Amino acid sequence: MKPLQPGECLDGFAIDACIHSGAMAHIYAVHCVDPARQPDFPLAMKVPRMSSGDGAENLLGFETEKQILALLHGPHVPRFVAAGDIVAQPWLVMEYVKGRTLQEWLDQTAARDMAEIARLGALLAEAVHALHRQQVCHMDLKPANVMLREDDGVVLLDFGLAWHAQHPDLLAEELRKAVGSYVWIAPEQIVGVRGDPRSDVFAIGVMLYEMCTGETPFGNPQTAGGLRQRMWMQPKPPRQWNAQVPEWMQEIILRCIQPQAQDRYENAALLAFDLTHPQQVSITARGKATVGAGFWWHARRWFSGAGKDYAPSPLLAAAAPPPIVMVAVPHEDVSDAVLEALRQAARRTLGNRPGARLSCVTVIAPVDPLGDAAQDEVSVHQKMMLYLRRWAAHLELGDHVATYHVLESSDVAQALLAYAGGNQVNMIVMGAATHGLQIQRFVATVPIKVAMHAPCTVMLVKATD
């Protein structure tokens, strides 16, 4: 899709100007075509990039932000206005927050005023704590995603990687890899742990380090090996970069960026308190240090950790997630009778499980990036998402939540098993013979493989004549 141009209209919104063009989305200043619909605050429209070279994670991020932003409230998040459907034209309209980002503050501020840094850090920590109280972890905090309002408030931006305790974690379910910005990502996120509010505390610590020193504690890693160094590496103390950093500030920063989440601040509110009451911060040797650990210390630490897996700290207590009923929906040469039989089985299963979530899954062959431009990854995913939504349209879900997932794999059974195991699925519903009537001799073992190896109950459904 080409970038929108000033003067164009999209679903009742007129484009004024492109105000940001990022790797995953374009941001436009917009206004309502109908003046009666225009709210009393300026608007911004976010449109995910969907060209042939962009990955499906752009759509996942859009779905996540659309889901979570509509649930948030308060002065620390943009106000949600409206959103377009992912299978037609995805877009998201929200409040346009005026001010400058923390990244712009860093770029424009030469002097390192510790009182100002502490004040901004406390405002940021309070904003993050307000988010956590709504059962949401941002998971991608960085200076570009922190807006300093003109009225001195802090607003958090970009919830495409966020996590909500009571809603499906679409990113974790489909992308079993580290997601986040590598400079600020916490160690536990590297190994796939999401939903720990102390991961956001780690990111705040990295930003405070950068605000005080102009440097980042772990550099800007570009490889998996460089990213994993923060699991054991001890960064230089901020006072080694800048002698003007007070001991109490260094104590706070280094506590935030500890490798183990249990050694950090338990929540962002405690961090905000210390930043606003520096006289009450207990100074340890960590806060007094002016020289970092040397080469041999790091060498011993690296060798002692070689071959060992990083063990994340236990997550803080959280409400148990709702049960998940997964339906494997075939999409090639499948009869209407099979699709209807799967619907009936899904209805019965959901009816016996109050509060259960329906997860509609289909598996497609990996998209060839050098193939037909009309069959690029984004367009194929959009087509399959629409197919799944149409299949589920007649289920009468009621209070049940439904999510839709398109998995890419050349091994259908393994893809279904990996999804079920990785997301604690409680029941799998699938056809007794699936994924194509004309190629059953190749895939007839798929239901059997799933039934034999699934970590949960499997219901095999046979269509009736």
Beta strands, then each sheet from edge to edge (+ up, - down):
strand 1: 9-10
strand 2: 13-21
strand 3: 25-32
strand 4: 43-48
strand 5: 80-83
strand 6: 92-95
strand 7: 99-101
strand 8: 136-137
strand 9: 146-149
strand 10: 154-156
strand 11: 163-164
strand 12: 324-328
strand 13: 357-364
strand 14: 401-408
strand 15: 427-431
strand 16: 457-461
sheet 1: 1+ 2- 3+ 4- 6+ 5-
sheet 2: 7+ 9- 10+
sheet 3: 8+ 11-
sheet 4: 14+ 13+ 12+ 15+ 16+
end
